[in-house]
Structures are given as structure tokens and as C-alpha cells.
Amino acid sequence: MVEYESLLRETREQILDRLKMCQRECQRWDPELPVIYTITPTYARPVQKAELTRLSQTLMHISNLHWIVIEDAPKPTPLVENLLARTNLNYTHLTAQTPSNYRRKGSPRGVEQRNAALRWLRKNKTMNDKGVVYFADDDNSYSVQVFDEMRFTKEVSVWPVGLVGGLMVEKPVLDPVTGKVAGWNAAWRPDRPFPIDMAGFAISLSQILKKSTAYFSYTCYGGWQESHILQQLTTKDHLEPKADNCTQILVWHTRTEAP
């Protein structure tokens, strides 16, 4: 009898916990808001859990967010599976293993994983779905405000990124008359078509669906992936400056130091 009562008490507590989680989830979802599809490639390393934990706890504060996590692995790992299950976020867990010939140092990273997420979106979403796509690597730090800034992106929106490319801030430079992007404040390879970090732009879901052949590529030099994908999706004239005319830093390129 004592064991039965103990089991019943545990079951009640589990039900209450689940109801509380569902209530929090309902509070975070507004059918009128576009969904932010946040794409995060990840791979096994000593700091992986710390990086994903930090990112997930930022994402928990964002309404209408769908987290797409893609492991560089042949199958899902318990570490990532368990972490995602505990977040109570809307998420999709994918795997896409980088081909062995592209695992050498200097090869572009995250190509296979980001492309897997793009394929998932094109397979599962339609032009009737309102949303924006953001490539949020797990080694960055994000203000919740950056997600508010990107949510209503029409085509491609841009903003500054801190602590990247050898600078305190890498950012678009705006024309003072038109308010459009006129150039870039970038130290590393400023000759790139779009000298911008992966954390510094978002793409409307409709643009991803319309430009159905736009993907990342292994043929690019390191650091050119951003330019490669953006050249397939937009032009400089169509970029939408955010973050108070690109004067605010809302994301930083940080890394957790390995032991």
C-alpha cells in the first residue's frame, strides 16, 4: 500500500510538471507571429554540452521558435537527444555526417549539416508558412533581442556581430541618405561579396523556398560560406539593416574554452 501511494504521488507530480511545461509552451506560441527556424550544426567535443546548454537557455525565452539541431554523426547521440528533450522547445533533431574527405583541417565546416536543415525546411514547409531562417552556431552568445529584430525579415536582414574577424565588431556600413547597406566594416577578406559572419544575417522562409537550389558548398574557401549562400538569395541593395541601423551589437562570436 505504501509503495502504491508513493508511485501514485510520483505520477501526480509528473503530470503536474508536464502541465506546467505545456502552459509555458502555450505562453511562448502566438499563431500571429512568424516562426524563427533556428539552425544549429553541432559535433562531439568536450565543450559541446556546455555550448548547447547555453544556447538552449537563450532560445527558451523566444516565442514561436523551432530549433533545428543537426549532428555531425551517423546517428543521434544520447547527449544531444537528452539535452533537447529537457528544453521543452519545439525542435527537430537531424543527423548529417560530413564526408571523410572533407574532415581535414581547413575544409568548410557545417556544410552538410546546414544543407540537411535546408532540405528539411523545403520538404516540410510551404509558401503559406510564415517564418525566418537563422543559422545560429552553438559557439556564439545571443541577446534575445536579435530574434525580435529578425522576425519580420522580408528577404534578408543583417546586423553587426561582435568579436569576429579580428575586430571588436564586424558590421554593415549604411548610406546616411538612403539607409541602405553601402559597404562593410570588415578586416578579414573585405573583398568578399558579403563580408559578414554567419550570425549576422537571417533569411525569410519564403526566400529559402523560392530559391530552392540555394545551398552551402564544399568548393568555397573557408570563411566564404556566407557569401556563397547570400549570392544565391539576394543582392546588397535588398539587404534589410536591423539593430537600430546596425549600431547595436546583439550577437557575439564567442567560444567556450576547452580544458
C-alpha beads as a LAMMPS data file, in Angstrom:
LAMMPS data file: protein, C-alpha beads

259 atoms
258 bonds

1 atom types
1 bond types

-500.0 500.0 xlo xhi
-500.0 500.0 ylo yhi
-500.0 500.0 zlo zhi

Masses

1 110.0

Atoms # bond

1 1 1 0.000 0.000 0.000
2 1 1 2.840 2.379 0.894
3 1 1 4.598 1.571 -2.369
4 1 1 1.354 2.178 -4.307
5 1 1 0.820 5.572 -2.659
6 1 1 4.411 6.537 -3.377
7 1 1 4.019 5.566 -7.038
8 1 1 0.730 7.478 -7.275
9 1 1 2.358 10.573 -5.764
10 1 1 5.207 10.396 -8.295
11 1 1 2.712 10.026 -11.150
12 1 1 0.756 13.072 -9.968
13 1 1 3.964 15.105 -9.741
14 1 1 4.943 14.060 -13.250
15 1 1 1.522 15.074 -14.590
16 1 1 1.726 18.453 -12.842
17 1 1 5.224 19.031 -14.191
18 1 1 4.036 18.218 -17.693
19 1 1 1.029 20.535 -17.361
20 1 1 3.314 23.345 -16.231
21 1 1 5.589 22.724 -19.202
22 1 1 2.618 22.759 -21.580
23 1 1 1.405 26.016 -20.047
24 1 1 4.804 27.626 -20.559
25 1 1 4.851 26.341 -24.130
26 1 1 1.427 27.849 -24.872
27 1 1 2.587 31.178 -23.490
28 1 1 5.530 31.114 -25.907
29 1 1 3.446 30.454 -29.026
30 1 1 1.469 33.138 -30.842
31 1 1 -0.206 31.986 -34.096
32 1 1 0.072 35.526 -35.474
33 1 1 3.873 35.657 -35.228
34 1 1 6.256 34.277 -37.893
35 1 1 8.252 31.271 -36.697
36 1 1 12.013 31.602 -36.268
37 1 1 13.663 28.436 -37.619
38 1 1 16.993 28.375 -35.824
39 1 1 19.536 26.063 -37.470
40 1 1 22.400 24.797 -35.316
41 1 1 25.057 22.370 -36.575
42 1 1 26.901 20.591 -33.761
43 1 1 29.592 17.963 -33.313
44 1 1 31.048 15.907 -30.457
45 1 1 33.745 17.669 -28.409
46 1 1 34.432 18.325 -24.707
47 1 1 32.551 21.657 -24.689
48 1 1 29.560 20.527 -26.779
49 1 1 27.132 20.124 -23.890
50 1 1 28.140 23.465 -22.364
51 1 1 27.692 25.261 -25.701
52 1 1 24.297 23.706 -26.424
53 1 1 23.084 24.306 -22.873
54 1 1 23.937 27.999 -23.059
55 1 1 22.274 28.386 -26.451
56 1 1 19.170 26.408 -25.471
57 1 1 18.606 28.549 -22.399
58 1 1 18.605 31.655 -24.580
59 1 1 16.186 30.068 -27.043
60 1 1 13.788 29.158 -24.229
61 1 1 12.926 32.861 -23.941
62 1 1 11.915 33.239 -27.602
63 1 1 8.296 32.951 -28.744
64 1 1 7.458 30.931 -31.858
65 1 1 10.863 29.328 -32.250
66 1 1 11.634 25.987 -33.877
67 1 1 15.157 24.731 -33.195
68 1 1 16.689 22.515 -35.880
69 1 1 19.766 20.792 -34.462
70 1 1 21.902 18.746 -36.845
71 1 1 24.615 16.478 -35.509
72 1 1 27.726 15.656 -37.486
73 1 1 27.249 11.980 -36.685
74 1 1 25.904 8.788 -38.293
75 1 1 23.041 8.622 -35.787
76 1 1 21.642 10.755 -32.944
77 1 1 23.734 10.740 -29.780
78 1 1 22.213 10.360 -26.295
79 1 1 23.887 13.595 -25.166
80 1 1 22.058 15.729 -27.726
81 1 1 18.825 13.709 -27.561
82 1 1 18.578 14.114 -23.790
83 1 1 19.524 17.786 -23.847
84 1 1 16.858 18.590 -26.437
85 1 1 14.197 16.619 -24.573
86 1 1 14.822 18.664 -21.427
87 1 1 14.477 22.049 -23.135
88 1 1 10.724 21.889 -23.810
89 1 1 11.456 23.723 -27.071
90 1 1 9.889 22.928 -30.421
91 1 1 12.745 21.126 -32.117
92 1 1 13.792 18.823 -34.918
93 1 1 16.817 16.596 -34.378
94 1 1 18.673 15.583 -37.546
95 1 1 21.996 13.946 -38.352
96 1 1 24.219 14.552 -41.370
97 1 1 27.752 13.213 -41.317
98 1 1 30.485 15.204 -43.024
99 1 1 32.163 13.098 -45.758
100 1 1 35.568 11.808 -44.665
101 1 1 37.393 13.659 -47.451
102 1 1 36.114 16.986 -46.053
103 1 1 37.095 16.368 -42.447
104 1 1 40.641 17.631 -42.878
105 1 1 41.735 20.890 -41.294
106 1 1 40.851 23.908 -43.409
107 1 1 37.764 22.355 -45.003
108 1 1 34.477 24.259 -44.609
109 1 1 32.564 23.173 -41.505
110 1 1 28.838 22.780 -41.090
111 1 1 28.124 22.445 -44.815
112 1 1 26.483 19.022 -44.669
113 1 1 24.506 19.915 -41.561
114 1 1 23.166 23.283 -42.750
115 1 1 22.209 21.790 -46.106
116 1 1 20.330 18.990 -44.329
117 1 1 18.313 21.624 -42.465
118 1 1 17.545 23.493 -45.699
119 1 1 16.323 20.254 -47.279
120 1 1 14.123 19.599 -44.245
121 1 1 12.544 23.053 -44.500
122 1 1 11.863 22.689 -48.225
123 1 1 10.309 19.288 -47.666
124 1 1 8.144 20.209 -44.676
125 1 1 7.189 23.874 -45.182
126 1 1 5.207 25.735 -47.841
127 1 1 4.826 29.320 -49.007
128 1 1 1.801 29.586 -46.704
129 1 1 4.068 29.218 -43.670
130 1 1 5.335 32.490 -42.206
131 1 1 8.865 32.379 -40.894
132 1 1 12.504 33.338 -40.946
133 1 1 15.632 31.162 -41.022
134 1 1 18.661 31.855 -38.832
135 1 1 21.948 29.953 -38.738
136 1 1 22.827 30.028 -35.026
137 1 1 26.079 28.216 -34.344
138 1 1 26.486 26.778 -30.866
139 1 1 29.700 28.700 -30.140
140 1 1 28.108 32.177 -30.124
141 1 1 26.359 34.291 -27.486
142 1 1 22.976 35.771 -28.420
143 1 1 20.844 38.543 -26.982
144 1 1 17.153 37.670 -27.057
145 1 1 16.656 40.998 -28.833
146 1 1 18.350 39.770 -32.003
147 1 1 15.483 37.324 -32.516
148 1 1 12.918 40.118 -32.252
149 1 1 14.915 42.086 -34.816
150 1 1 14.916 39.306 -37.414
151 1 1 11.367 38.002 -37.045
152 1 1 9.724 40.100 -39.778
153 1 1 12.506 39.809 -42.359
154 1 1 11.133 40.260 -45.877
155 1 1 14.113 38.814 -47.765
156 1 1 17.476 39.010 -45.970
157 1 1 18.170 41.095 -42.862
158 1 1 21.622 41.996 -41.482
159 1 1 23.200 43.389 -38.285
160 1 1 26.586 43.683 -36.527
161 1 1 28.456 40.781 -34.909
162 1 1 30.893 41.341 -32.065
163 1 1 34.315 39.762 -31.544
164 1 1 34.765 38.377 -35.033
165 1 1 37.190 38.644 -37.934
166 1 1 39.896 40.248 -35.817
167 1 1 37.635 43.168 -34.860
168 1 1 35.609 44.188 -31.840
169 1 1 32.672 44.461 -34.238
170 1 1 32.160 43.485 -37.865
171 1 1 29.162 45.249 -39.367
172 1 1 27.377 46.625 -42.416
173 1 1 28.005 50.309 -43.152
174 1 1 24.879 52.229 -44.162
175 1 1 24.418 55.076 -46.598
176 1 1 23.413 58.064 -44.409
177 1 1 20.920 59.264 -47.022
178 1 1 19.195 56.069 -48.157
179 1 1 19.741 53.993 -45.023
180 1 1 20.717 51.037 -47.208
181 1 1 23.853 48.910 -46.911
182 1 1 26.657 50.729 -48.737
183 1 1 29.619 48.636 -47.587
184 1 1 31.135 46.725 -44.700
185 1 1 33.414 47.260 -41.758
186 1 1 35.461 44.061 -42.064
187 1 1 39.162 43.332 -41.568
188 1 1 39.339 39.763 -42.859
189 1 1 38.968 39.496 -46.646
190 1 1 36.848 42.627 -47.082
191 1 1 36.768 41.777 -50.800
192 1 1 34.218 39.035 -50.141
193 1 1 30.850 39.752 -51.829
194 1 1 29.236 39.682 -48.372
195 1 1 31.938 40.095 -45.688
196 1 1 29.637 39.027 -42.874
197 1 1 29.592 36.330 -40.185
198 1 1 27.046 33.510 -40.191
199 1 1 25.485 35.027 -37.064
200 1 1 24.938 38.379 -38.775
201 1 1 22.011 37.672 -41.085
202 1 1 18.618 35.975 -41.346
203 1 1 16.662 34.846 -44.400
204 1 1 12.901 34.777 -44.819
205 1 1 11.441 31.295 -45.118
206 1 1 9.724 32.320 -48.356
207 1 1 13.094 33.252 -49.867
208 1 1 14.542 29.868 -48.864
209 1 1 11.591 28.120 -50.509
210 1 1 11.623 30.267 -53.664
211 1 1 15.373 29.854 -54.192
212 1 1 15.155 26.096 -53.909
213 1 1 18.626 25.393 -55.336
214 1 1 20.469 27.625 -52.857
215 1 1 22.819 25.562 -50.696
216 1 1 26.188 25.790 -48.971
217 1 1 29.177 24.317 -50.796
218 1 1 32.410 22.467 -50.067
219 1 1 34.075 24.213 -53.007
220 1 1 34.240 27.571 -51.183
221 1 1 37.271 28.780 -49.316
222 1 1 36.992 28.858 -45.542
223 1 1 35.088 31.959 -44.480
224 1 1 33.267 32.291 -47.795
225 1 1 30.198 30.187 -46.969
226 1 1 28.166 33.256 -46.019
227 1 1 28.903 34.963 -49.332
228 1 1 28.191 31.783 -51.260
229 1 1 24.692 31.308 -49.847
230 1 1 23.767 35.002 -49.869
231 1 1 24.784 35.449 -53.509
232 1 1 22.181 32.818 -54.370
233 1 1 19.457 34.544 -52.356
234 1 1 19.773 38.322 -52.626
235 1 1 21.811 41.381 -53.597
236 1 1 23.357 44.081 -51.443
237 1 1 20.639 46.561 -52.448
238 1 1 17.936 44.325 -50.983
239 1 1 19.535 43.812 -47.565
240 1 1 17.442 44.982 -44.606
241 1 1 19.535 46.646 -41.854
242 1 1 18.388 45.829 -38.319
243 1 1 19.618 46.543 -34.772
244 1 1 18.960 50.294 -34.829
245 1 1 20.549 50.870 -38.240
246 1 1 23.350 48.421 -37.425
247 1 1 24.525 50.394 -34.387
248 1 1 23.752 47.742 -31.743
249 1 1 25.692 44.542 -31.109
250 1 1 23.258 41.757 -30.230
251 1 1 25.360 38.670 -31.001
252 1 1 28.974 37.825 -30.255
253 1 1 31.284 35.215 -31.737
254 1 1 32.431 33.515 -28.528
255 1 1 33.768 30.064 -27.779
256 1 1 33.860 28.019 -24.606
257 1 1 37.484 27.227 -23.823
258 1 1 38.256 23.512 -23.890
259 1 1 40.091 22.049 -20.864

Bonds

1 1 1 2
2 1 2 3
3 1 3 4
4 1 4 5
5 1 5 6
6 1 6 7
7 1 7 8
8 1 8 9
9 1 9 10
10 1 10 11
11 1 11 12
12 1 12 13
13 1 13 14
14 1 14 15
15 1 15 16
16 1 16 17
17 1 17 18
18 1 18 19
19 1 19 20
20 1 20 21
21 1 21 22
22 1 22 23
23 1 23 24
24 1 24 25
25 1 25 26
26 1 26 27
27 1 27 28
28 1 28 29
29 1 29 30
30 1 30 31
31 1 31 32
32 1 32 33
33 1 33 34
34 1 34 35
35 1 35 36
36 1 36 37
37 1 37 38
38 1 38 39
39 1 39 40
40 1 40 41
41 1 41 42
42 1 42 43
43 1 43 44
44 1 44 45
45 1 45 46
46 1 46 47
47 1 47 48
48 1 48 49
49 1 49 50
50 1 50 51
51 1 51 52
52 1 52 53
53 1 53 54
54 1 54 55
55 1 55 56
56 1 56 57
57 1 57 58
58 1 58 59
59 1 59 60
60 1 60 61
61 1 61 62
62 1 62 63
63 1 63 64
64 1 64 65
65 1 65 66
66 1 66 67
67 1 67 68
68 1 68 69
69 1 69 70
70 1 70 71
71 1 71 72
72 1 72 73
73 1 73 74
74 1 74 75
75 1 75 76
76 1 76 77
77 1 77 78
78 1 78 79
79 1 79 80
80 1 80 81
81 1 81 82
82 1 82 83
83 1 83 84
84 1 84 85
85 1 85 86
86 1 86 87
87 1 87 88
88 1 88 89
89 1 89 90
90 1 90 91
91 1 91 92
92 1 92 93
93 1 93 94
94 1 94 95
95 1 95 96
96 1 96 97
97 1 97 98
98 1 98 99
99 1 99 100
100 1 100 101
101 1 101 102
102 1 102 103
103 1 103 104
104 1 104 105
105 1 105 106
106 1 106 107
107 1 107 108
108 1 108 109
109 1 109 110
110 1 110 111
111 1 111 112
112 1 112 113
113 1 113 114
114 1 114 115
115 1 115 116
116 1 116 117
117 1 117 118
118 1 118 119
119 1 119 120
120 1 120 121
121 1 121 122
122 1 122 123
123 1 123 124
124 1 124 125
125 1 125 126
126 1 126 127
127 1 127 128
128 1 128 129
129 1 129 130
130 1 130 131
131 1 131 132
132 1 132 133
133 1 133 134
134 1 134 135
135 1 135 136
136 1 136 137
137 1 137 138
138 1 138 139
139 1 139 140
140 1 140 141
141 1 141 142
142 1 142 143
143 1 143 144
144 1 144 145
145 1 145 146
146 1 146 147
147 1 147 148
148 1 148 149
149 1 149 150
150 1 150 151
151 1 151 152
152 1 152 153
153 1 153 154
154 1 154 155
155 1 155 156
156 1 156 157
157 1 157 158
158 1 158 159
159 1 159 160
160 1 160 161
161 1 161 162
162 1 162 163
163 1 163 164
164 1 164 165
165 1 165 166
166 1 166 167
167 1 167 168
168 1 168 169
169 1 169 170
170 1 170 171
171 1 171 172
172 1 172 173
173 1 173 174
174 1 174 175
175 1 175 176
176 1 176 177
177 1 177 178
178 1 178 179
179 1 179 180
180 1 180 181
181 1 181 182
182 1 182 183
183 1 183 184
184 1 184 185
185 1 185 186
186 1 186 187
187 1 187 188
188 1 188 189
189 1 189 190
190 1 190 191
191 1 191 192
192 1 192 193
193 1 193 194
194 1 194 195
195 1 195 196
196 1 196 197
197 1 197 198
198 1 198 199
199 1 199 200
200 1 200 201
201 1 201 202
202 1 202 203
203 1 203 204
204 1 204 205
205 1 205 206
206 1 206 207
207 1 207 208
208 1 208 209
209 1 209 210
210 1 210 211
211 1 211 212
212 1 212 213
213 1 213 214
214 1 214 215
215 1 215 216
216 1 216 217
217 1 217 218
218 1 218 219
219 1 219 220
220 1 220 221
221 1 221 222
222 1 222 223
223 1 223 224
224 1 224 225
225 1 225 226
226 1 226 227
227 1 227 228
228 1 228 229
229 1 229 230
230 1 230 231
231 1 231 232
232 1 232 233
233 1 233 234
234 1 234 235
235 1 235 236
236 1 236 237
237 1 237 238
238 1 238 239
239 1 239 240
240 1 240 241
241 1 241 242
242 1 242 243
243 1 243 244
244 1 244 245
245 1 245 246
246 1 246 247
247 1 247 248
248 1 248 249
249 1 249 250
250 1 250 251
251 1 251 252
252 1 252 253
253 1 253 254
254 1 254 255
255 1 255 256
256 1 256 257
257 1 257 258
258 1 258 259
